[in-house]
Amino acid sequence: NFMMGLSKQLQKKNNFFLSIFIFFFISNISLAKVFSSNLELNGSFTQGGLLFGKTNSKNKVYFKNKKIFVNNKGDFVLAIGRDEELENLIVIEGSVKKETHKIKISKRKYKIQRIDGLPKNKVTPNKEEMKRIKKESLKIKNSKGIFLNKTLYKSGFIWPVKGVVTGEYGNQRVLNGKPRRPHYGLDIAAKAGTKIVAPSDAEVVLTMEDSFFNGKMIILNHGLGLNSIYSHLKKINVLEGQKIKKGDLLAEVGSTGRSTGPHLDWRINVYNIAIDPELLLLNQPKF
Ligand SMILES: [Zn+2]
């Protein structure tokens, strides 16, 4: 949720090497994999990856023993969590036969990121603030859980803002010396007021003007469980319920909530499971 105190030049250099690293890293894990005439998976077979599935629309799909929604075209979406097991089972159940396939994914290594100089209450909130946080997280959780039987995400994904990546997905966080939850977003630093656009077609499911951690925030729904979150905004330019297109103006970069400088904290989830937005952008399936 923060901007790091590194010099811009160093960040640029780091990002350059990181991009090269990610390119080679991803070329090994990105694929469209055909398991059978009943199952095709397309995406990043790694922790933090997103898999787009295709099956016969009449089939039932179970991933890790959980039923997954399949639309009338046979599309479905699977999230591979930050710490997902490296082997998982997917079951495709048709009217006459049942298939079980093993999904193998690669392990990620996450960095430790230390951030100091945060206001004390933003790291260790008091009782009153904890009550507020609980209320807000329930609202956020419910919004992420909204089901939308559309595949708006098939419009593809673009970067919501141009900037410098200052916090990667998955980083282990130590805030003011205290170990905290891993970072599930992608932090992109940019000047306050920089325009943020919708990375993909979506419906706006939540806008909040003043949440404790996220400040001004927006949640978009891209269909079949896929949602995205934009935090620490300076200004919100959309309304709840609004239908938007890829590239439409969404908001302006700010530093509201738990933040030490202007940046966008961008998250992509399948319901409540966060995946890595950078992986999705660099490794887009063809729908
Ligand atoms: Zn963040």
Residues whose N, C-alpha, C, O or C-beta is under 5 A from the ligand:
A	BS01	ZN	N1 F2 G185 D187 D265
